[in-house]
Amino acid sequence: MHIDWWTLVLQTVNVLVLIWILGRFFFRPVADLVAKRREEAAKLLADADATRRQAEDLRAEAATLRAGIDAQRDHLLADARKAAEAEKASSLALLSRELDQHRSEAAAAIERERIAMQRAVLDGANELSVRIAGRLLERLPPGAAFSAFLDGLSGELGKLPAESRQSLAASTAGHPLEVVSAMTLGDTQATMLREAINGALGREPPMQLSCDPNLIAGFEIRGRNVIVRNNWQADLETLRKELDR
């Protein structure tokens, strides 16, 4: 194999010149461009990383704000629920008081009606008893009611304590005994009445006789401090009080 050394030298020189030209006018600008691109890429990566961190910070801040909003919402809902429960309890309490008041008013009205009805019944019974007593008196023989109530009056005077009888017996002309009868008495009946009272009291006090048909039948003696009743009106009043109780 024959080697042409001059050709080899020339080719070598051509290659070296080509390499120098490429290094001078091509590789260096390319290297500078690559370095610049690398710097720009690094800057872009740094900016992207900063943007990512900023986004993460914003995301964390948003999560914190969302948690605060949720907590505030829960607090507002709890307050609204408590306020609604308090309003409900207040309304129920007011309704309960109104119902109690209406119930009390209804009970009072019923009680008033019951008392009014009872009073009406008692008044009717009292009027009926007076009518019955009047009819019974009409059927009694003349003088029978006088004798019966006169004996009863003597008995009532005899039941009085000694002090009460002495108080009646101590009546004076300035303050005589007021003896009331249900009917106008004749002279004989008036004398019998005086004698019965004198016998029961043990002395003859001054008396003032009068008539009151409201007694229906019987007598009533009125002293300063003592009143003795033996008549149908007093009996009916006693019966009415018993009915009231």
URJO-V696299 format. One record per residue. PSI is psi in whole degrees, 0 to 359 (* if undefined). Layout:
psi={PSI:PSI}
//
This chain:
psi={128:128:132:99:326:319:319:321:317:317:321:317:321:320:317:319:319:318:320:318:318:317:330:316:352:303:320:313:322:317:317:319:319:318:319:317:322:318:317:320:318:320:318:320:320:317:320:320:318:318:321:315:320:320:320:319:315:321:317:318:319:320:319:316:320:319:320:319:318:317:317:320:315:320:316:320:319:317:318:321:316:318:320:319:319:318:321:315:319:318:319:319:317:317:321:318:319:319:318:319:315:321:317:317:319:318:319:319:318:319:319:318:321:316:319:318:318:319:319:319:317:320:317:320:321:315:320:321:323:318:318:317:319:319:324:320:324:332:345:148:151:131:348:315:321:312:318:314:333:317:320:324:317:321:318:320:324:335:347:148:157:321:320:318:320:324:319:319:338:8:147:177:330:332:73:162:134:112:117:134:159:341:162:129:146:176:318:315:323:320:317:322:315:316:321:319:316:318:322:328:341:9:176:87:155:140:152:110:139:173:137:102:342:342:345:301:143:199:165:128:127:111:191:312:358:139:128:122:132:75:167:331:315:321:318:322:319:317:321:319:322:319:322:319:*}
//
